[in-house]
Amino acid sequence: MGPETRSDGVRFRRFRAESSKNRQSRGGPAAGALDGRRKNADMPSQVPEIEISGIPADAYLLDVREPVEWAAGHAESAVHIPMNSVPERLGEIPADGEIYVICKSGGRSAQVTAYLQQNGRSATNVAGGMLAWATAGRPMVSDSGETPHVY
């Protein structure tokens, strides 16, 4: 099986699940310890999700992609907090009102949506992420001033 080209973490999660399963089948010292980590690493099974067309014009849009992805192209009104920085920057995210979370295709944003809900925020995942945003022809800007694109 060749490597996947998606950047939303799917390959990494699948690899981790497969390798932890292999370790468990060998009965190694980490066999039992990996159960909890594997469950926490998987994308949440259920988070609220909205199509691009349903996002209000004045929505608080939280983009959780990496800086290079953000720089290539993002929604002009979006707020950028990379996924791994969300816990330490939680205080910057409104505690009231709906938060629409977006990434490239919806995997990372689903995880952040679940995290925000666990921390008392009302959050909804944007279905299809920035790929769907661009396909829908929604406006985008880039940090360089060049034609924005989804990276």
N, C-alpha and C positions, 0 to 999 in steps of 0.2 A: 504494500500500500504506500503510495507516494505522499509527500507532505501536502497538506491543504494550504491554499493561498489566502484563506480568510484571516483577518486580523482581529476578530472579536473574541479570541480565546478558545474557540471550539476545539481546535486541534490539541491545545494544551490540556484542556479538561478531559478529552477523550483519552489522550496518552496517559494522564495520571490515573484515570479509572482503570485502564487496561493494565498499567504496570502495578498498581496496587492489588489488582485481582491476581496477577501473576505471583506477586510476593505472598499473598495469602495462600495460594494453592501450594506454594513451596513450604508453608508453615514457618517462615522466618520470624525473627523477633519482632518485626514491625507488623505482623499479620493483623492483630487485633487493634493496634493503635491507629491504623489507617482508616478504619471504618468511619469514625467521626470526621476526620479531615476530608475524606472523599465526599461525604454528604454535604459538608459546608462548602466545598469547592464547586459543586454542581450549580447550574443556574436554577433559581427558584422555580418550583413547579407552577405556581400561580401568582401573577402580579397583574394589576389592572393595566390595560393597554389601550392606546388610542391610535386611530389612523391619522395620518398627516392632515387630512381634510377636516378633522374634528378639533384641531388645536386652535383655541381662541387667538385672535390677533394680538391681544395684550398679555399673552401667557408668559409665565416665568419659565424659560426654557434653559435647562441645565445640561450643558454639553460635557460629557465625562471622558472624551477621547484624549489621547496623548497630545502634547504640544505641537508636534509635527503635523498631526492630522488636523488640528484646529487651525494652524497657520495656512494650510492649503485651501481650506474653505469651511465656512461656518455660517449659521444664521446670524444676521446682523445684530439681533436683539438678544442673542444667547449669552449666558454667563458660563465661563469656562472654569471648571474645577476637575482636573483629571481624576479618574476613578480612585486611584490609590491615595489621593489627597483628601477625599471626601471626609473620612473620619476626623482628621485633624482640623478640617475647615468647616465642620458641621455648623458652627455658630454663624457662618456667613450665609447659610441657606435659610430662607424664611421659615419660621415656625407656623405661620398662618398662610392660608391660601394654597392653591394647587401648584405643584411642581411637576413639570413635564421633563422627563429625563431622556436624553438622546445620546447615542454613540454612532458607530458606523452602520451597524445592521440590527441592533437590538439586544444582543447578548449581554454586554457589559452594563448597558443601561437597565436591563431587567434586574441585575444583581444590585445595582445602586438603588433602584426603586424599592426593592425589598428591604435594603438596609435603612433607607430613609423612613419607611413605614415602621420598622422596628424601633426607630428613634423618634416617633411621634409626629412625623411629617406626613402630609397628604401628598402622595406621589403617584404618577402614572408613567408607564413606559411608552415611548413613542415607537409604534410598530414599524419595522423596517429601517429605522434610524435615518442617518444622513443620506444613505443610498436612496431611500424612498422619498426623502425631502427633495433631493436633486431631481429625481425622476418626475416628481410632481410639479417641477418648475418653480418651486418656492425660491425666493431671493436668497442669495449667498454672497459673502464677501471673503476676501483673503487678506492676510496680513501684509502681503507683498504688493498688493494692488493689481496683481496679475489676475487673469481669469480664474475664479475659484473653481475648485473641483474637490471631490471626495477622495481622500487618500486613505 
